[in-house]
Amino acid sequence: MSKKRGKPVTHPKVINITTGETYETFKEAAEAINGCRVGVYRCCNNIQRHHHNYIFKFKEERIVNE
């Protein structure tokens, strides 16, 4: 029997700046535009500017505990 390790993961909400729609997860946003979740993730983290001609950002700024 194995135990789960680490803290539970909480995903920030994602907003499609182009259309104004809000999504619960990267996967949900990607499925809505027939894209991939990695592309949405990269947009939210400012690695790339757009994915399938849509711009994505985190709905709320993520808080990093130090």
C-alpha positions, -999 to 999 in steps of 0.1 A, spaced: 0 0 0 14 34 -10 7 67 5 1 99 -15 30 123 -10 32 161 -11 5 187 -10 -27 184 -30 -26 202 -63 -49 232 -69 -53 245 -104 -59 281 -110 -87 291 -133 -78 301 -168 -94 329 -188 -94 332 -226 -87 369 -231 -99 368 -268 -134 355 -260 -137 363 -223 -146 327 -214 -134 312 -181 -123 276 -176 -115 255 -145 -85 238 -160 -59 239 -188 -75 208 -203 -110 223 -203 -97 254 -221 -77 234 -246 -107 212 -255 -129 242 -261 -105 255 -288 -94 220 -301 -59 227 -288 -36 210 -263 -33 218 -226 5 224 -228 -1 253 -252 -26 269 -228 -2 263 -199 26 280 -219 4 310 -226 -6 314 -190 31 312 -179 42 338 -205 63 312 -224 44 319 -256 20 346 -266 -10 327 -280 -23 292 -288 -45 286 -318 -49 324 -322 -63 327 -286 -46 345 -257 -48 328 -223 -40 341 -188 -46 330 -152 -79 345 -140 -63 353 -106 -26 358 -98 -11 328 -82 2 332 -47 36 316 -41 43 306 -5 79 313 5 
